Amino acid sequence: MIIGLHAFTVMHVALRLVGIGSGCVIVFGLLTGKRVDQWTALFLASTAATSATGFGFPFDHLLPSHVVGVISLLVLAVAVAARYAFRLARAWRRVYVIAAMTALYLNVFVLVVQLFRKVPALTALAPTQSEPPFAVVQLLLLVLSEWLSSDYSPFLIRAKIGPPSTVVIPPGPVPAIAT
């Protein structure tokens, strides 16, 4: 390894935090219906870099973190295609929201796992990560992620992405009907 393991870990964690932070900005943008193009690029790039650098740590067998990393990279490829190749046209808007929220979920999921492993107070609550406190936190995270990607999500309502059966009326004055 060109840089030391500690420096590599710090870089990996920094990328994760940038990905989560920029993902939160994207969530805000989707909730308010505002485009956040630079934040989107930062989120996709830093989250992909986080997943890719996860394979740079020493290992001798396939770990659950590697499986999550592969899934994250596949989901990010779909999000990038939906956003940049298909330009969010028609169903690709919905695909992008679901893929971006899934990528953010996976990033936060791994952060929660690491917090329960590294923070003594959390480790005391769930030393093997099979105890109820860990399960409850991960379940709440999953429910929030699912809700944000569902038909009832403010993303799909306020961001005018809506389910396929929704008719979207653009904002502005209502035109007068000639009689």
C-alpha positions, 0 to 999 in steps of 0.5 A, spaced: 500 500 500 502 506 497 500 510 504 499 507 510 493 503 513 491 509 518 491 514 512 488 510 508 482 509 513 482 516 514 481 517 507 476 512 506 472 515 512 472 522 510 469 519 503 464 516 507 462 522 511 462 527 504 458 522 501 453 522 507 453 529 507 452 530 500 447 525 500 443 529 505 443 535 501 440 531 495 435 529 500 433 536 501 433 538 494 428 532 493 424 534 498 424 542 496 424 540 488 430 544 487 436 541 483 442 540 486 447 538 480 454 539 484 452 536 490 449 530 486 455 529 482 459 530 489 454 524 492 455 519 486 463 520 486 464 520 493 459 514 495 462 510 489 469 512 491 467 510 498 465 503 496 471 502 491 476 504 497 473 499 501 476 493 497 483 496 499 483 494 506 487 487 507 483 481 507 483 474 506 476 472 504 470 475 502 466 479 507 459 482 508 462 489 507 465 487 500 458 484 498 455 491 500 460 494 496 459 491 490 451 492 491 453 499 492 457 500 486 451 496 482 446 501 485 450 507 483 451 505 476 444 505 475 443 512 479 449 515 474 445 512 468 439 514 470 441 521 472 446 523 466 445 518 460 437 518 461 437 525 464 431 523 468 427 522 463 420 519 464 421 513 469 428 514 469 426 520 474 423 514 479 429 510 478 434 515 480 431 517 486 430 509 488 437 508 486 440 514 490 436 513 496 439 506 496 446 508 495 445 513 501 442 507 505 447 503 504 452 508 506 449 510 512 448 502 514 455 501 514 456 507 518 451 505 523 455 498 523 462 501 524 459 506 530 456 500 533 463 497 533 468 503 534 464 507 539 464 504 546 457 506 549 454 503 542 459 497 543 456 496 550 449 496 548 450 491 542 457 487 542 455 482 537 451 487 533 445 482 534 442 485 540 435 489 540 439 496 540 442 495 533 437 491 530 432 497 532 437 502 529 438 498 523 430 497 522 429 505 523 434 506 518 431 501 513 424 504 514 426 511 513 429 509 507 423 505 504 419 511 506 423 516 502 423 511 496 416 510 496 410 512 492 408 516 499 415 519 499 415 527 499 421 526 494 416 523 489 410 528 491 414 534 492 419 533 487 414 532 482 417 525 480 410 521 482 408 514 481 406 513 474 399 514 475 400 521 477 398 527 473 403 533 475 400 540 474 406 545 473 406 551 478 403 557 476 397 561 474 391 557 472 390 559 465 383 562 464 378 557 460 375 561 454 367 560 454 
